[in-house]
Amino acid sequence: MTALGRYGQGDEVAGMVSYLTSPEAAFVTGARRLMVVLPLERHVIKFVISKLDQENTMSQKLSGKVALVTGGTSGIGLATAKRFVTEGAYVFITGRRQPELDAAVNEIGKNVTDIQSDVSNLADLDRLYATIKQEQGRLDLLFANAGGGELIPLGSITEEHFDKTFNTNVKGLLFTVQKALPLMPEGASIILNASTTSIMGTLSFSVYSATKAAVRSFARNWIFDLKDRQIRVNAVSPGVTPTPAYNLLGLSEKQMKEFVESQAKNIPLGRVGTPDEIAKAVVFLASDDSSFVNGIELFVDGGMAQI
């Protein structure tokens, strides 16, 4: 028996196939780990065809849902918040700086509330969830996205660098999820932002990579802790996806351009990703289309981690 305590259904396989064959999965290739537990018998084809037909007429995959996106002021977080709203959700976004939150809210346009907070500060998290409880009463979807890192090679790593990276990417993410649980109903969905660095070595990026390996491990383990509540936990692992956060890596503009160009050469699709391509994958993991997808690491990397 699976961590969800049941077997899959044909329509759940169809939802996965529908996602993988759609433009939303444009930067997903070679994904060997997106699995469901169901023999691919003939009757499944019927569900797939039906599901593909429905996709042409249906929208609002997250209609009526209440969502939280941490680190939602730019890059992947902002792109995901926008996608969530487009799909019918009401979204709370967090960030550490109010001017950036104001700009994000203005760009999203509707059905959004900003809350200034730092995920590594537990008091901020308490205040965040008190606000969500007061305003909406529940939380259906959580995208634990806030995080970051710097390029520092072994031999130059400081305690400050280690603590800062682990406090945000590991401690902050863990308590973001744990403190959200009292607000999450049965069948809710949690998506953790990991990275291809969870399985790939990267020069001068060992501390960040270790945090993302921890994030991936959280998803694999938490599905057992949340089995009785039918709450799904999955990780999305972006490949090279330039965002404003890349400006914090410590590279000059020229070095950044050279880095992105060099990385693109190692990607089977021949290009880097965009925040919106990652956001589309998060929407899939948040929606009922992935109702039998649990504990996976979905690589959205153009195939980089698959070769």
N, C-alpha and C positions, 0 to 999 in steps of 0.2 A: 504494500500500500504506500501511497505517496505522502509527502509532508502535508498536503491538503486533505488527506484522509479519504480520498476518493479517486476513481478512475476518470479519464477524460471523456469528452463527447466529440462527435464528429464536427459539430459547429465550432468547438473550441480550436480544433485543428484548422478549420476553415478560416477562423479569425487570424491565425498566425500566417497562413499562406497568403491571405489577402494583404496583410501588412508587407510581407517580403516581396510581393509582386507589384506593390504600389510605388509611386514616386516618393512616398514618405521614407522608403528604405533605400534611397538613392546612394547613400554612402555606406551601406551595409553590404558586404560581399564576403563570401567564404565563411559565413557564420555557422560553424559546426556545432555550437553549443546551445542554440535555440531549440529546445526539445520539449515534446509532450509525450506522455506515456499512453500511447494508443497505437495498435497495429494499423498500418495504412491499407485498409481493406477497400473494396470497391465502393461501398456506400459512402465513404468519406468524400469521394469525388462529387457526389450529389450536394453535400453541404458546402464544398468549396465553390462550386458554380453558383449556388444560391447566395452565398456570402458576397461574392464578387458582384453579383447583380444588385444586391442591397447597397453596396458601397457607392454605386452610381446615383442612388436616390436619397441616401441618408447622410446626415451630418450631425453636428453637435454630439460627439461621442462622450462628452463629459457633462451633459446637461444636468443642471441641478446639483452638481458636486461642489464641495468646498475644498479648496486646495491651498497649500502653503509651499512657497518656493523660497528657500533661504539663498542669500546672495543673488537677489533678483534684480539688481540694478543695471547689469550689463551682461554682455556675452551670452553664454548658454542659459543662465538663469533668466535673463530678461526675455530671450527668445522663447523659452518654455512658458513663462508667464503669459506672454502674448498668445501663444498657441492654446494654452488652457482656456483663456477667455474666449477665443474664437470658437472653441469646442463646447462652450456653454457653461464653464465653471466660474465660480466666484473665487478670486485669488487674493491671498495675502502674500506680500513680498517683504523681505527683510534686507537690510544693508546697514553699514556702520555710519554712513555719511548722509545727512538729511538732504543736501542739495541734489545728490545723485538719486535718492529715492523720489524726490519731487519730479525730477526729469523723467524717471522711469514711469511713474504714475501717469504723467502727461502723455507719454508715448503709448502706453497701454490703452488709455482712454476711458475705460468703463469697467465696472465690476471688479475693482481692485482697491485694496487698502494697504498702505505702507506702514511698517512698524520699524523704527530705528532700533537695532539691536546687534549684538556681537554674539555669535553662537558659542564662543568659548567662555562666555560669561553666563553662569547658571542663573543668576538673578534676572538677567535680560531674557533668558528663555522662559522663566516663570511669568514674567510680565507679558511676553509674547502670547503665551497660551491662555493667560487670563483674559487678554483682549479678544482672542479668537472665540473663546467660550462665551464671553459676554455678547459679542456681535453676531455669531453664527450658531453657537451651541454645539458644534461638532466639527470634525476634520476628516474628510473622506480620502484625500490624496496628499501625500507629502513627498516633495522632491528635495532631499537633503543635498544641496548643491554647493553651499558655501565652502570655500577652501582656496588653497593657493600654495605656492612654493617658490624657491629661488634656486638658481644654479650655483651650487657650492660643492667643490670636489672634496673627497676624503683627504684629510690633512689640514683643511681649512674650516671644517664644521665647528661651530661654536655651540655652547649650551643654549644660548639665546635662540639661535636658529632652530635647533632641535625642538626646544620647548614651544616656540611660536608655531612651527609647522604641525606638530602633533596636537597641540592644544586646539587648533582650529579644525584640522582635517580628521582627527580621530576622536579626541575627547568631545569636541563640539558636536560632531556628527552623532556620536553615541547618545549624548544627552538630548540632542534635538529630537531624536527618535523616541527615546525612553519617556521623555516628558510629554510627548504628543499622544502616547497610547491611551490615557484616560479619555481623550476626546474622539478616538477613532472607533467607528462602529465595526461590527462584523463585516468582513468582505472588503475592508479598506485596502489601499495599495500604497506601499512605500517604495520609492525609487532612490537609490543612493548613487551619487556621482563618483565613479571610480576613475580609471584611466588605463590605457594600454600599458602604462608603466607598471601596472600590477603584475605583469608577466614578462615584460621586456626590460632589459638593462638600458640605461640612458646615462651618458657621460655627465658627471657632476650633479646628478639628480637623485642620489641614493636615498636621502631623507624623505623627500616627497614621494618617491616610489614606494618606500616602506609604508607610508601612511595609506597609500592607495591599495596596497596588498591587504592591509588591515581592513579597509572598507569592503573589499571583495569578500573577505572572510566573514565579516559581519552578516552579509546577505545570506551566505551559505548556512550560518548557524542560527540566525534569528527566525528562519522559517520553522524550525522546530519549537522555539519558544512561543511562537504565535499561532501554532497549528490549530489549537482549540478555538481560536477566534477567527480563523479563516482569513487572516490578514496576510497578503502576499508581500514579499520583500524581494526586490531585484536590483541589480547594479547595472548601470549603463557606463560603458568605458569608451569615452571619446578618443579618437586618434589625434593627429595634429590638426588643431582647430583654432586658428588665430582669433584671439579676443583681446579686449583691453587688459586682461590679466597678464597677457604675455609681456606687457610693458614693465611688469614687476620682476621679470626674470633677471634683470641686471645687464641686459644686452643693449648695445647702441642700435640705432635705427638700421645701420648698414649690416650689423651682425645679425639682427633679427631677420632681415630680408634674406641673407645668405642661409640662415638656419632653416627658414621655411622652404626655400628652394631646394636645399639639400634633402630635406625630409620628403618632399614631394616625389623625389626620384625613387624612393623606397616604397612607395604606395602603389599597389597594383592598378588603382584607378588613375594614377598619374597626377593627382592633385590633392590639396589639403581639403579639409571639411569646412563647413560653415556652422555657426551656432544654430541656425534653423534646422539643419539636418539632424543635429543631436536632439533638438526639441521635438521633432517628429517621432523619434524613437522613444522619448520619454512619454509622449502622449499615448503611444501604443502600449507601453508598460502600465500606464495609469488606467487605461480603458478596459472595458469588458472584452475587447478583442484578445486580450492576453490573460483571460480568466483562469487558464490552466498552466500559465507560465509562472514559475516560482523558484527563487534561489539562483537564477541564472546571472551570468555576466554577458550582457549584450554589447559586443564590440561594434562601434560605429566609427570605423577607421579606414574605410576604403580598402580593407583587406590587409592592412599593414601587419597586424598581429597574427595573421593566419598563415604567413609564409616563413 
